[in-house]
């Protein structure tokens, strides 16, 4: 038995219920079971939380001087790890100059139409070797962990062809094996329409070429679609997500980010795990998510960067 760590003299330690399912606003019993301990400590033995309670009690049974790591929280809060449910943490290249363009008034769609945005990153990812992609992702996971995230969803979607999408998912799997953060892989071949293709033709490639290969690879857990005007329209998004579900991938939807198209209701109709962004969602849309048990995911950083 190894006393891995003792965190003591915390101002507050928050302990949630066992995570069989998310807590939602309608589940009062489970929400009320979140416990708050003041002037508290946490002891970790053999990789598991062994004790939580008043500092004097925990440190008496688990002396900090006997721990591999002892941390004086000095009155700070100790909380469960954050779950980042929506990231595009695997990418290559740099688009920081596009932020300056946005400040000058360029819209998201204008940047995309000029060959920037997602398609610019697609080019960079296709050119990057596996080692560079893995190094980039591990660096981004380090940043997430430094900010308290212990579970991070990571999407593909910067390949837009079968080979690169599979390569991205394989990189996500390798990162999960190497990094202490739990990494959850999402297939997002329907992130944008490649140059020179129509929405309909590319959607057929996602359904007929990419999804069967992704299912055979067996890494991705979710299938996500950018359901947006001039990207993947509502009917196309439904076809892709339904095909993904038929291949065993749980739907997720980028919904109502730039306009109100109906992606939120689509997510609810399909029983999606989540509907994300929701900047243009209505009260009725949110009610539909609640009824379906689909989790709304808000991304304030994206809203800020979009202006």
N, C-alpha and C positions, 0 to 999 in steps of 0.2 A: 504494500500500500504506500503510495507516494502522495504527500501533501504538496500538491502542485503550486497552490497560491492561496494567500489570505489577503483580502482587501478589507482593511479595518478603518474605523473612525469615519465612516461615511455619514454625511448629514442625513441622507435618505437612501434606502435601497428599495427598489420597486420589484415586486415579484408577481408575475402574471400566472393565470391558470395554465394547466397543461394544454399545449397547443394542438388539440385534436381538430379544431376548426377556428377560423377567425372570430373575434368578438365583433358583433355589430350592435348598432344602437337599439335593436329590438330584443337583444338577449341580455336582459337585465341581470339575471342570476350570474352569468359568467362575467359580465362587466364588473359586478360588485365583488367578485372574488379576487380582483387585483388587490394585492396587499401592499401597504406602505410601511416600512420599518424605519424608524428614526434612530440616529446614533447607532448605526448598525455595521455589521461585518458580514462577509461572505467567505466561505472556505471551499476550496475545490480540491477534491481527492480523486486521483486516477482519471482526470479529465471530466469529472462530473461535479456539479454543485452538491456538496455534502452537508452544508449548514448555512443557514441565514438567520440572523437574529441580533440581539444587542451585542455590541462590541465586546463587553466584558465577558459575556457567556461564550461567544464563539471563540474568542482568543484563549479562553481557559482550556477548552477542549481541543483547539487547533492552534497551538502557539505560532505566531508569525515567524519567530526565530527558527522554527523547524521547517518552514516552507521553502520550496525552491525559489519562489518569488513572493515577497511581501510588499504590499502597497499601502501606504498611508493616504487614504482618500482625502484627509484634511477637510472634512465637512462637505465635500462634493457629493453629487448624486451618482448612484450606480443603478443603471437600468438595463433591461434585456437588450440584446443587439438589435439594431434597426434592420428592417427588410427593405431593400431598394427594389421595388417591383417592376421597374421599367428603366432599362438602360440600353444605350448603344455603345457600350464601353469597349467593344472591339472594333477598332478602325485604324487607318493609317492616314498620313498626311496632315495638313493644317489648313483650316478655313477661317482663321481669326480675322483675315482681311474682310471677310464677308460681314462681320459684325460692324465694321466701319461703314460698309455700304448700306446696311440697315439704318445706321444712324443718319445717313444722308437721305433716307427716305425710300430706299429700295425695298420692295416687298419680298416675302418668302418665294412666291411664285415667280416673280421677275428674276430673282437670282437663279432659281432652278431652270427657267427657260433659257438663261444665258450660259448654261452648262456648269453652273455652280451647284451648291447645295449637295444633296445626296449623290448626284451623278459624279461630282468631282471626287468625292470620297470613294466611290466605286472604282474609279480609275486608279486611285492610290492603293486601295486594297488589292486589286488584281495584280498590281506591279510588285507588291511587297512579298517577301518570302515568308515561309512559315515561322522562322525564328524571329523575324521582326514583328509579326503579328502577335506571337505569344508574348514577347517582351513588352509590347505596348499594353496588352491586356493585363499582364501581371502588375505593371506599373499603375494602371488605373484601379486595379483591385486593392493595391496598397493604399491608395488615396481614400478609397471607400472605407477600408478598415480603420484608417486613421480617424475617420469621422464617425465611427461607431457602427457601420453596416457590417453585419456578419453573414447575411444572406443577400446575394445580388443576382437578379435576373439579367441575362445578357442575350441580346438578339444578334442573329446574323442579319442579312439584308443589305450588305455592301458588296455583294457579289453579283446578284441578278443573273447568274447562270448556274447551272447545276454544279460544275466543278468547284467554283469559288464558294458557293453557299455551303457545300459539304466540307470544304477546307476550313471555313469559318467555324462551323459546328465542331469539327475535330479539334480546333484550337481552343474553343471554349471548354471542351472536355478535358484537354490537357491542363488548362489553367485550373480547373476544379481539382484535379489530382495533385497539383503542386502548391496550391495556395490555401491558407487556413479559412478563407471565406468560402461558404457554400455557394456554388455557382449553379444557377438554374438556366438551362439553354432553351431559347425560343427560335424557331425557324421563321424568318420574315423575308422570304423571297419576293413577296408582294409589297416591297417598300417604295418602289418607284418603277416607272416604265423606262426601260433602256432607250438610249438614242436610236432612232431609226425604226422603232417598233410601235405598233398600236397597242392600246390597252387590251383589246380583245385577244390579239395574237399572243402577246406576252402572257396573259392570264392562262391561255391554253398551255403554254410551256411550263408555267408553274404547276399546273394541275397534272399534266401528262408526263413531264420529265423530272421536275424537281421533287415534288411530293413523294412519288414512289421511291426515289433514291434516298430521300431523307428518312422515310419510314424504315427502309432496309438498313440504313446506317444505325438507327436505333439510339440516337443521342438526344434529339430535340424532344421536349415535353409539350410545347405549345406551338401553335401556328398563329401568327399575327398578320394583319393586313392594314395598310394605310388607306382607310376608307375616307376618301376626300374628293371633292370636285376636281376634275382634270387629273386625277391620279387613278384611283380605283373606285369606280362608281358603286352604288349600293348593290345592284344586281351582281356585278362582277365580284365584289367582296364576299357576298353570300356564297357564290359558287366556290370560291377558293377556300373559304373557311369550312364549308360543308365537306369539300373533298379532303381537307386536312383532318377533319373530325373522323371521316371514314377511314383514314389511315392511322387513327389512334392519337391524334394530336388535339389537345384541348384548345378551343378558340380563344383568342384575345383580339381586341380591336383598337386601333388608333381611331378615335371617334370625335367628331365635332371640334377638331382643332382649329381649322381655318374658316370653316363655314358650318352651317347646319344641314347635313345631308341625310341623317337618319341612322348613322352608325351606332348610336347608343341603343336605339330600339333593336337594331340588328343583333347587337351583343346580347341583349336580353332574350330575344327570340331563340338564339342558338344556345342559350345557357352558357355563355362565355365565362371564363374565369374572371375577366376584367374588361372594362371599357376605360380607355386612357385618354387624357387631355381634357376633353369635355368643356372647352372654353365657350362653346356656343350651345351647350345642352340646356334644355328647358326643365322646369320643375316636373313636368309630366315624364320626361326622359328619365330623370333621377328616380321617380317613383317606379318606373318600369324596371330599372336595375334592382331596386330594393325587392320588388315582387319576385324577380327571377333569381335573386341571390347572387347577382353578378357584382363584383366589387368595383366601385369607381376609384380610379387612380388619378390624382391631381398632380400636375407637374408645373409648379409655380416658376421654376427656373426657365422653363421653355416659354411660358407666357411673358416673362420679363425680356427674354432675348428676342422674341418676336416683335416687341414694342407694342 
